[in-house]
């Protein structure tokens, strides 16, 4: 019961991006390249907190499994306090630097301007996105992942509605008795930020309501190293791993921007990664679920059940990935048309998906990484991932 809402919620996290890219992709290759490059630049910053989502999940699960609600409450508050301090710094740094970074890349002027307009809106409100990461980790760790699922469902519906209003002009929403603002790429950023803000507000309200095993209680605004130390022992290596992966992808985007295909190469990468993520994100959810289940079982001293849960998740992940690998190799064009019909983008993306389908089943190892983090060992997954990034 813990697993399926986390898996579904991970997919709903993805569909926020799918909606943005699919809608912007209808406007042409320039907006598609702009949102793809802008999102990748932002992901380098956001990925830092992927690690702290995992460490929050693991710590809360351990305290819940050990039947120590007071420590679980304190761990939740310290996690939120930590993201407030560090997230504030990251938000300011992203707002001041990412726009300038994009301008340094050899992009088409139109693509650059649209990418910067997206980044300025998203980066200014980045801390809102970071709060949702930590709050999701708290609900995953306490075993109430259905809450996250329902809230992300609301955020997705709201995001799609707002996308239509902010992205498109009257020509796209003539059947609705309102006038769209036609803000294109910048409109997608505004819609995403608003939907994330409402999701974070709902999660905070529910956490403070006292209806769940963990309640948001206010303690000292000073960081307590009894909780921050284990948060970083698990979170920092995972964050380094995630940032390394996203930085490598930003390098690939930069190389694509300077290639002969230019904006079409960026568009192909954007669509290719998003299409792959349709398969990848549910397995990421299995990893989160494994972290929660293994953490709770280790907290309750049930080692055998923790190991059993890990291997069940690995088998599920492998069986899930096999049909997707076949789909990407046999029907790539049909999947790409979800995002764009531009032939200059479709065919490079199809080649990307066919080649990538060979490696999809290797994603079945992610639940093992989740189990190791729940056990307090985030260094091994980090070293394996960095080794693969450097040499493969």
Backbone torsions as a table, in degrees:
resi	resn	phi	psi	omega
1	UNK	NA	-26.3	178.0
2	UNK	-72.0	-35.5	-167.4
3	UNK	-72.3	-50.3	-168.6
4	UNK	-63.9	-38.2	177.9
5	UNK	-65.8	-33.6	178.2
6	UNK	-67.0	-43.2	178.5
7	UNK	-62.2	-46.4	179.6
8	UNK	-65.0	-38.3	179.3
9	UNK	-64.9	-38.2	177.5
10	UNK	-61.9	-39.3	177.3
11	UNK	-66.1	-38.5	178.4
12	UNK	-66.7	-33.7	173.5
13	UNK	-58.9	-41.5	-179.7
14	UNK	-65.7	-41.0	-173.9
15	UNK	-65.9	-20.5	170.6
16	UNK	-59.0	-44.7	178.3
17	UNK	-71.5	-38.5	178.6
18	UNK	-59.0	-46.2	-178.9
19	UNK	-60.9	-45.3	-179.8
20	UNK	-60.3	-50.1	-174.6
21	UNK	-71.6	-39.6	179.2
22	UNK	-63.6	-40.6	-179.1
23	UNK	-73.3	-46.2	178.6
24	UNK	-64.8	-34.6	180.0
25	UNK	-59.4	-25.0	178.5
26	UNK	-70.7	-15.0	-178.0
27	UNK	-87.4	-8.8	177.6
28	UNK	124.5	178.9	-174.5
29	UNK	-70.1	-35.1	-178.5
30	UNK	-63.8	-53.7	177.7
31	UNK	-61.7	-35.6	179.6
32	UNK	-63.6	-45.7	178.1
33	UNK	-64.1	-38.6	-178.2
34	UNK	-64.2	-48.3	-178.0
35	UNK	-69.2	-33.7	178.6
36	UNK	-64.6	-47.2	-179.2
37	UNK	-68.4	-41.6	-179.0
38	UNK	-63.0	-44.3	-179.6
39	UNK	-64.2	-37.4	-179.9
40	UNK	-67.4	-39.2	177.3
41	UNK	-62.4	-41.7	179.9
42	UNK	-68.8	-35.5	-178.3
43	UNK	-61.7	-28.1	177.0
44	UNK	-60.3	-39.5	178.7
45	UNK	-75.5	-46.8	-176.9
46	UNK	-62.2	-35.8	-173.9
47	UNK	-60.2	-23.6	176.1
48	UNK	-56.2	-37.6	-174.7
49	UNK	-88.9	-5.0	169.3
50	UNK	-59.7	-40.2	178.9
51	UNK	-64.4	-39.2	-178.0
52	UNK	-77.2	-22.9	168.3
53	UNK	-61.8	-46.1	-179.8
54	UNK	-64.6	-43.6	-177.5
55	UNK	-70.1	-36.7	175.8
56	UNK	-63.3	-45.7	176.4
57	UNK	-54.1	-50.7	-176.5
58	UNK	-64.5	-43.2	-177.4
59	UNK	-67.8	-44.7	178.8
60	UNK	-62.4	-43.0	-179.9
61	UNK	-61.4	-41.5	178.9
62	UNK	-60.5	-47.0	-177.7
63	UNK	-68.6	-36.9	177.0
64	UNK	-66.9	-43.6	178.4
65	UNK	-62.6	-33.5	178.7
66	UNK	-84.4	2.7	179.3
67	UNK	56.8	49.4	178.6
68	UNK	-125.4	76.9	-174.9
69	UNK	-63.5	-29.6	-179.5
70	UNK	-64.3	-44.4	178.0
71	UNK	-67.9	-34.3	177.0
72	UNK	-63.1	-42.6	177.5
73	UNK	-60.6	-45.4	-179.2
74	UNK	-66.0	-39.7	179.1
75	UNK	-63.0	-40.0	178.6
76	UNK	-63.4	-46.2	-179.7
77	UNK	-63.6	-43.1	-179.5
78	UNK	-65.4	-35.8	177.2
79	UNK	-64.0	-44.0	179.1
80	UNK	-66.4	-40.6	178.5
81	UNK	-63.1	-41.9	-179.7
82	UNK	-62.4	-44.8	-179.5
83	UNK	-68.9	-27.5	176.2
84	UNK	-64.5	-46.6	-179.0
85	UNK	-71.2	-55.5	-177.5
86	UNK	-69.0	-39.6	179.9
87	UNK	-63.9	-34.8	176.6
88	UNK	-62.4	-42.4	178.6
89	UNK	-64.9	-45.0	-179.6
90	UNK	-63.3	-40.5	179.9
91	UNK	-61.4	-46.4	179.0
92	UNK	-63.7	-44.3	-179.8
93	UNK	-62.4	-42.1	-179.9
94	UNK	-64.5	-43.6	-178.8
95	UNK	-63.3	-38.8	-176.0
96	UNK	-80.7	-26.4	-169.4
97	UNK	-111.4	-33.8	-169.7
98	UNK	-67.0	-38.8	178.0
99	UNK	-60.6	-43.2	178.4
100	UNK	-65.2	-36.4	178.9
101	UNK	-62.0	-45.1	-179.7
102	UNK	-63.0	-37.9	-180.0
103	UNK	-65.5	-23.9	179.5
104	UNK	-76.6	-22.2	-178.9
105	UNK	-78.2	147.6	-177.9
106	UNK	-79.2	71.7	177.3
107	UNK	-100.9	157.4	169.6
108	UNK	-56.5	142.9	-176.3
109	UNK	-57.7	-40.5	-179.8
110	UNK	-64.5	-44.3	178.9
111	UNK	-63.4	-43.7	-179.9
112	UNK	-59.6	-48.4	-178.1
113	UNK	-60.6	-42.2	-178.8
114	UNK	-70.7	-38.1	178.3
115	UNK	-63.9	-42.7	179.7
116	UNK	-65.0	-38.2	179.2
117	UNK	-63.4	-35.5	177.3
118	UNK	-69.1	-46.7	-176.2
119	UNK	-63.0	-41.4	-177.0
120	UNK	-61.8	-40.3	178.4
121	UNK	-70.6	-49.7	-174.9
122	UNK	-66.2	-45.4	-176.7
123	UNK	-65.9	-35.3	-179.7
124	UNK	-63.1	-26.9	-177.3
125	UNK	-114.8	20.8	-173.6
126	UNK	-58.0	-34.9	-176.5
127	UNK	-61.3	-27.7	177.3
128	UNK	-62.8	-45.0	178.3
129	UNK	-62.7	-39.4	-178.6
130	UNK	-66.2	-36.3	176.0
131	UNK	-61.3	-40.7	-179.7
132	UNK	-64.0	-34.7	177.1
133	UNK	-59.4	-50.2	-176.1
134	UNK	-69.5	-42.0	179.8
135	UNK	-63.9	-39.0	175.2
136	UNK	-61.8	-40.7	177.8
137	UNK	-61.6	-37.2	178.9
138	UNK	-65.1	-47.8	-178.8
139	UNK	-68.3	-34.6	175.0
140	UNK	-62.8	-46.1	-176.7
141	UNK	-64.3	-35.1	-179.1
142	UNK	-82.4	-4.5	177.3
143	UNK	87.4	12.0	178.9
144	UNK	-111.6	56.8	-176.6
145	UNK	-73.7	-13.6	175.6
146	UNK	-61.4	-34.4	179.0
147	UNK	-58.5	-48.8	178.6
148	UNK	-58.7	-41.5	-179.4
149	UNK	-61.0	-48.9	-178.3
150	UNK	-66.3	-41.5	-179.1
151	UNK	-65.5	-41.6	178.5
152	UNK	-67.6	-30.5	174.1
153	UNK	-62.0	-45.2	176.7
154	UNK	-61.1	-44.2	-179.3
155	UNK	-61.7	-38.3	179.9
156	UNK	-66.6	-45.9	179.5
157	UNK	-61.0	-45.3	179.5
158	UNK	-63.2	-40.9	-179.3
159	UNK	-61.9	-42.7	-179.8
160	UNK	-64.4	-44.6	179.1
161	UNK	-61.5	-47.6	-179.2
162	UNK	-67.0	-33.9	176.9
163	UNK	-57.8	-47.0	179.8
164	UNK	-57.8	-41.5	-177.1
165	UNK	-71.6	-45.4	-174.0
166	UNK	-83.5	-34.6	-174.4
167	UNK	-80.2	-49.6	-168.5
168	UNK	-94.8	157.2	171.3
169	UNK	-93.6	-166.8	-174.5
170	UNK	-62.2	-29.1	-175.5
171	UNK	-64.9	-22.7	-178.3
172	UNK	-96.7	-22.1	-176.0
173	UNK	-127.3	39.5	-178.2
174	UNK	-64.8	-25.4	-178.2
175	UNK	-81.9	-1.5	176.9
176	UNK	-110.2	132.8	-174.2
177	UNK	-75.4	45.1	174.4
178	UNK	-139.5	162.5	178.0
179	UNK	-101.3	124.1	175.6
180	UNK	-70.9	153.0	-178.0
181	UNK	-81.5	-21.3	177.5
182	UNK	63.0	41.0	-177.5
183	UNK	-87.5	-0.8	175.8
184	UNK	56.7	-126.8	-174.5
185	UNK	-62.3	-41.7	178.7
186	UNK	-62.0	-35.8	177.8
187	UNK	-62.7	-36.6	177.4
188	UNK	-62.9	-39.5	178.6
189	UNK	-65.1	-43.3	-179.7
190	UNK	-62.1	-45.2	-179.7
191	UNK	-62.3	-42.6	-179.5
192	UNK	-64.8	-43.7	-179.3
193	UNK	-63.2	-43.4	-179.9
194	UNK	-63.4	-44.9	-178.9
195	UNK	-66.0	-37.8	176.8
196	UNK	-67.1	-38.5	178.8
197	UNK	-61.2	-44.8	-179.9
198	UNK	-66.7	-39.5	177.5
199	UNK	-61.4	-45.3	179.7
200	UNK	-63.4	-40.4	180.0
201	UNK	-64.1	-41.3	179.1
202	UNK	-64.6	-45.4	-179.6
203	UNK	-62.9	-41.1	177.7
204	UNK	-63.7	-43.2	178.9
205	UNK	-61.1	-45.4	-179.3
206	UNK	-66.0	-38.3	179.8
207	UNK	-66.7	-32.6	-179.9
208	UNK	-83.8	-10.1	-172.9
209	UNK	-73.8	-21.5	-177.9
210	UNK	82.8	10.7	-179.0
211	UNK	-84.1	-10.6	-172.2
212	UNK	-121.6	165.4	-176.8
213	UNK	-57.1	-29.8	176.8
214	UNK	-108.1	130.7	178.1
215	UNK	-119.3	138.0	177.6
216	UNK	-73.7	111.1	177.0
217	UNK	-118.4	145.2	-177.4
218	UNK	-94.7	123.2	177.9
219	UNK	-115.2	-160.1	177.7
220	UNK	-63.5	146.3	177.5
221	UNK	-79.6	6.5	176.7
222	UNK	-88.5	136.4	177.8
223	UNK	-66.9	133.1	-179.5
224	UNK	-102.9	113.2	-173.2
225	UNK	-71.1	-12.0	172.2
226	UNK	-62.3	-29.9	-179.8
227	UNK	-105.1	-34.9	-177.4
228	UNK	-69.9	-34.8	-179.8
229	UNK	-61.2	-55.3	178.0
230	UNK	-64.3	-29.3	176.4
231	UNK	-60.2	-39.2	-179.8
232	UNK	-82.4	-30.6	178.5
233	UNK	-58.4	-40.5	178.1
234	UNK	-88.6	-43.4	-170.8
235	UNK	-72.9	-39.9	-174.4
236	UNK	-66.3	-48.4	176.9
237	UNK	-60.6	-38.7	178.2
238	UNK	-65.6	-38.6	178.1
239	UNK	-65.1	-42.5	178.1
240	UNK	-61.2	-42.4	178.3
241	UNK	-60.3	-48.3	-177.9
242	UNK	-66.9	-41.6	179.7
243	UNK	-66.8	-36.6	176.9
244	UNK	-61.4	-43.3	179.6
245	UNK	-64.5	-45.3	-178.0
246	UNK	-70.3	-35.5	176.5
247	UNK	-65.1	-38.6	177.0
248	UNK	-62.8	-40.6	178.5
249	UNK	-67.2	-35.7	177.0
250	UNK	-64.1	-37.2	175.7
251	UNK	-62.0	-41.9	178.2
252	UNK	-63.6	-42.6	177.2
253	UNK	-60.4	-41.1	179.5
254	UNK	-63.9	-42.9	177.6
255	UNK	-63.1	-40.2	178.5
256	UNK	-63.5	-39.6	-179.7
257	UNK	-62.0	-31.1	-177.1
258	UNK	-94.4	2.5	178.7
259	UNK	-80.7	174.4	-179.2
260	UNK	-66.5	-26.1	179.8
261	UNK	-80.9	-20.9	174.8
262	UNK	53.9	-120.2	-175.4
263	UNK	-62.0	-28.6	179.0
264	UNK	-70.2	-35.1	176.2
265	UNK	-66.1	-41.1	177.7
266	UNK	-64.2	-42.9	177.6
267	UNK	-60.5	-41.4	179.1
268	UNK	-64.0	-42.8	176.9
269	UNK	-62.5	-43.1	-179.7
270	UNK	-59.7	-50.1	-178.6
271	UNK	-68.6	-40.1	179.8
272	UNK	-61.3	-46.8	179.5
273	UNK	-64.9	-39.8	-178.9
274	UNK	-69.3	-37.2	178.0
275	UNK	-67.5	-42.9	175.4
276	UNK	-60.0	-37.4	-176.7
277	UNK	-64.8	-23.3	176.6
278	UNK	-58.0	-38.4	176.4
279	UNK	-82.9	-36.3	-170.9
280	UNK	-72.8	-40.5	-171.3
281	UNK	-65.4	-39.1	174.4
282	UNK	-60.3	-34.0	176.3
283	UNK	-69.7	-34.5	172.5
284	UNK	-60.2	-39.4	175.3
285	UNK	-62.1	-38.2	176.3
286	UNK	-62.5	-36.1	177.3
287	UNK	-64.9	-45.2	177.6
288	UNK	-60.5	-43.0	-180.0
289	UNK	-63.5	-39.5	178.1
290	UNK	-63.2	-41.6	177.3
291	UNK	-58.4	-45.6	-179.0
292	UNK	-65.3	-46.7	-176.0
293	UNK	-69.3	-42.6	179.0
294	UNK	-66.5	-41.2	178.9
295	UNK	-60.6	-45.0	179.7
296	UNK	-65.5	-40.8	179.8
297	UNK	-69.3	-37.0	176.3
298	UNK	-67.9	-38.3	176.7
299	UNK	-62.3	-32.9	178.5
300	UNK	-90.1	6.6	179.1
301	UNK	64.9	29.4	178.8
302	UNK	-104.7	77.8	-172.8
303	UNK	-65.9	-42.4	-178.2
304	UNK	-61.0	-41.3	-179.7
305	UNK	-68.1	-33.8	177.0
306	UNK	-63.7	-44.3	179.3
307	UNK	-66.3	-42.1	179.7
308	UNK	-61.6	-43.3	179.8
309	UNK	-61.4	-37.5	-179.5
310	UNK	-63.5	-48.3	-176.0
311	UNK	-72.3	-30.4	173.6
312	UNK	-63.4	-42.7	179.6
313	UNK	-64.4	-39.3	178.5
314	UNK	-62.2	-45.2	179.2
315	UNK	-63.0	-43.1	178.4
316	UNK	-61.2	-42.7	-178.6
317	UNK	-63.7	-42.4	-180.0
318	UNK	-64.5	-47.8	-179.0
319	UNK	-63.8	-32.4	178.1
320	UNK	-70.4	-36.8	-174.8
321	UNK	-76.6	-27.3	-176.2
322	UNK	-58.3	-53.1	179.4
323	UNK	-63.2	-31.2	177.4
324	UNK	-68.1	-38.8	176.9
325	UNK	-60.5	-40.8	177.6
326	UNK	-66.2	-42.1	-179.2
327	UNK	-63.1	-41.6	-178.7
328	UNK	-68.9	-30.4	-179.9
329	UNK	-83.3	-27.8	-175.4
330	UNK	-100.3	-33.1	-174.2
331	UNK	-129.7	47.5	-175.7
332	UNK	-65.3	-40.4	-175.2
333	UNK	-63.8	-41.4	-179.7
334	UNK	-61.9	-38.3	178.7
335	UNK	-70.3	-38.3	-178.7
336	UNK	-65.3	-32.0	-178.5
337	UNK	-65.2	-11.7	171.9
338	UNK	-60.7	-32.4	-172.6
339	UNK	-104.0	-37.7	-175.5
340	UNK	-159.5	153.2	174.1
341	UNK	-112.6	4.7	-179.2
342	UNK	-68.1	114.9	-175.5
343	UNK	-63.3	-27.0	177.6
344	UNK	-67.0	-21.0	178.3
345	UNK	-100.0	-37.0	-172.4
346	UNK	-60.6	-49.0	-171.4
347	UNK	-72.5	-40.2	172.1
348	UNK	-61.4	-36.0	178.9
349	UNK	-66.5	-38.7	179.4
350	UNK	-61.3	-42.1	177.4
351	UNK	-62.1	-43.1	178.4
352	UNK	-57.9	-46.7	-176.9
353	UNK	-68.2	-40.1	180.0
354	UNK	-63.0	-43.8	178.8
355	UNK	-67.1	-40.8	-178.3
356	UNK	-70.8	-23.2	-177.5
357	UNK	-62.1	-25.3	-179.8
358	UNK	-62.6	-31.0	-172.3
359	UNK	-102.1	-0.7	-173.3
360	UNK	-59.8	-40.2	-175.8
361	UNK	-66.0	-16.3	177.3
362	UNK	-67.7	-15.4	177.6
363	UNK	-66.7	-11.2	178.9
364	UNK	-64.4	-11.7	178.9
365	UNK	-80.6	-8.8	-175.9
366	UNK	-60.4	-40.4	176.9
367	UNK	-58.5	-30.6	176.8
368	UNK	-64.8	-41.7	176.4
369	UNK	-60.5	-41.8	178.2
370	UNK	-61.9	-39.2	179.1
371	UNK	-66.9	-41.7	178.8
372	UNK	-62.5	-39.8	178.7
373	UNK	-66.6	-38.5	177.4
374	UNK	-62.5	-31.7	178.9
375	UNK	-82.4	-1.6	177.4
376	UNK	94.3	7.5	-179.1
377	UNK	-113.8	92.6	177.6
378	UNK	-98.6	-7.1	-175.8
379	UNK	-72.4	-41.6	-178.8
380	UNK	-61.1	-50.2	176.2
381	UNK	-57.7	-38.3	179.9
382	UNK	-62.9	-47.3	-177.4
383	UNK	-65.1	-40.4	178.0
384	UNK	-61.8	-46.2	-177.9
385	UNK	-64.8	-44.8	-179.5
386	UNK	-65.9	-36.6	176.6
387	UNK	-60.3	-45.1	-179.8
388	UNK	-65.7	-39.1	178.9
389	UNK	-64.0	-39.5	-175.6
390	UNK	-75.9	-36.1	-169.7
391	UNK	-113.1	-8.0	-179.8
392	UNK	-127.5	NA	NA
